[in-house]
Amino acid sequence: MTSRKTINNFIIYLVLIAFTAGCTTIRPLPTTNGQSLSSQIDVGDKITVIRNDLTEVTFKVADVSEEGLSGDGVFVAFSDIQQVQVRQFSTGRTVAVVAAIVGVLAILASSAGNGLSGPVFGAN
């Protein structure tokens, strides 16, 4: 019989790996003017805009026009933007976290084999 602790640990590791698959970074963009912003933002980017009145709106960009940014039923004029943050997938961070988790799992697997017994682990 497999121990309950082993099953719980396995579930925790699976959850951790699932969460690391979505590692992202948030990068603030300089907001010197609309033309500068439009060259740094692409359709499909997920952004958070802080407006001049300090309200925030987060959306996936569907269109970058001369006037502003739009997506998910939201339009924000460049003249109304105080700050823009772009969320981007970080491959390097994801690889590093997954490698660290695999390393920890390998260490735990090698040490767990010494203290567990039963048909699942090949002992009596």
C-alpha positions in Angstrom: 0.0 0.0 0.0 1.3 3.5 -0.8 1.5 5.8 2.2 -0.8 8.7 2.4 2.2 11.1 2.8 3.6 9.9 -0.5 0.3 10.5 -2.3 0.0 14.0 -0.7 3.5 14.9 -1.7 2.9 13.8 -5.2 -0.2 15.9 -5.5 1.6 18.9 -4.1 4.4 18.5 -6.6 1.9 18.2 -9.5 0.2 21.4 -8.4 3.5 23.3 -8.1 4.5 22.1 -11.6 1.2 23.2 -13.0 1.5 26.7 -11.5 5.1 27.2 -12.8 3.9 26.5 -16.4 2.4 30.0 -16.4 5.4 32.0 -15.2 5.1 35.6 -16.4 7.0 38.8 -15.9 5.4 42.3 -15.7 7.4 44.9 -17.6 6.5 48.6 -17.2 6.8 50.6 -20.5 8.0 54.2 -20.8 5.1 56.4 -21.7 6.7 59.3 -23.5 4.0 59.4 -26.2 1.4 57.4 -28.1 3.7 56.6 -31.0 6.4 55.2 -28.6 3.8 53.1 -26.8 2.2 51.8 -30.0 5.6 50.5 -31.2 6.1 48.6 -27.9 2.7 46.9 -27.6 1.5 44.1 -29.9 -2.0 42.7 -30.5 -2.4 39.8 -28.1 -0.4 41.4 -25.3 -2.1 41.3 -21.9 -1.6 44.8 -20.4 -2.5 46.8 -17.3 -3.1 50.5 -17.9 -3.1 53.1 -15.2 -5.1 56.0 -16.4 -4.4 59.7 -15.5 -7.2 59.5 -12.9 -5.3 56.5 -11.3 -7.9 53.9 -12.2 -6.6 50.6 -13.5 -7.8 48.5 -16.4 -6.4 45.1 -17.5 -7.2 43.7 -20.9 -5.8 41.7 -23.8 -4.9 44.1 -26.7 -7.1 43.6 -29.8 -6.1 46.8 -31.6 -3.4 49.4 -31.4 -4.5 52.5 -33.3 -3.1 56.1 -33.6 -5.6 57.1 -30.9 -5.1 54.4 -28.3 -5.3 50.8 -27.2 -8.4 48.6 -27.2 -9.5 45.1 -26.3 -12.0 43.2 -24.3 -14.6 46.0 -24.8 -12.2 48.7 -23.4 -10.6 51.6 -25.2 -7.9 53.8 -23.6 -6.7 56.9 -25.4 -2.9 57.4 -25.4 -3.6 60.9 -23.8 -5.3 59.2 -20.9 -2.4 56.8 -20.1 -0.1 57.4 -17.1 1.5 54.0 -17.1 1.4 50.7 -19.0 2.6 47.3 -17.8 2.9 44.4 -20.2 2.7 40.8 -19.0 4.9 38.5 -20.8 5.6 34.8 -20.5 9.1 34.2 -19.1 10.6 31.1 -20.6 13.8 31.4 -18.6 12.1 31.6 -15.3 9.8 28.8 -16.1 12.7 26.5 -17.1 14.6 27.4 -14.0 11.7 26.7 -11.7 10.8 23.4 -13.4 14.5 22.3 -13.2 14.6 23.2 -9.5 11.4 21.2 -8.9 12.7 18.2 -10.9 16.0 18.3 -8.9 14.1 18.4 -5.6 11.9 15.5 -6.7 14.9 13.5 -7.7 16.5 14.0 -4.3 13.2 13.2 -2.5 12.7 10.1 -4.6 16.2 8.8 -3.9 15.9 9.4 -0.2 12.3 8.1 0.0 13.2 4.7 -1.4 15.4 4.1 1.7 12.6 4.4 4.3 9.5 3.0 2.5 8.5 -0.5 2.0 5.7 -2.5 0.4 4.7 -3.8 -3.0 4.7 -0.4 -4.6 8.3 0.2 -3.8 9.5 -3.3 -4.6 10.0 -4.5 -1.0 8.0 -6.7 1.3 
